[in-house]
C-alpha cells in the first residue's frame, strides 16, 4: 500500500558529499519509521540509519557505527520524504542504497515492511 522511490544517485570523490532522498506515496499515515540500508558488491544488505517518530518504539535516530558522525537521516514536515545526508564519503561507502518504511511497532532498525528499488552511490578514491 506504500510505494517508495529513491533519488540522488551519483559518482562522488572521496571526501565529498551527497544527499539521497526517498519519497513515499500511498497510505503513508501508517508509517512511523523509515530507514536506509545499503548493499555493497558481494555483500549482504546492511543497516545504515533509521528514524522513528513513534512513541511506541525507539523514537529518535540510530546509525551504524561505520557512518556515525558522517551521515544524517531526517524527514520533511509531512513525513512523506526521508533524506540521508552523506558527508566525508569513503570508497567503502560505495553501494546500492535502499530506503524502507516501518509501522507503529517498528524500531529504527526494523522490522521494515516496504522497500524501494535502490539507488547507486559510487565513491572514487
Secondary structure, DSSP 4 states (H G I P E B T S, - for coil): -EEEEEE--EEEETT--EEEEEEEEESGGG--EEEEEEE-TTS--EEEEEEE--TTS--EEEE-TTTTTTEEEEE-TTS-EEEEEE-S--GGG-EEEEEEEE-TT-BTTB---EE---EEEEEE-
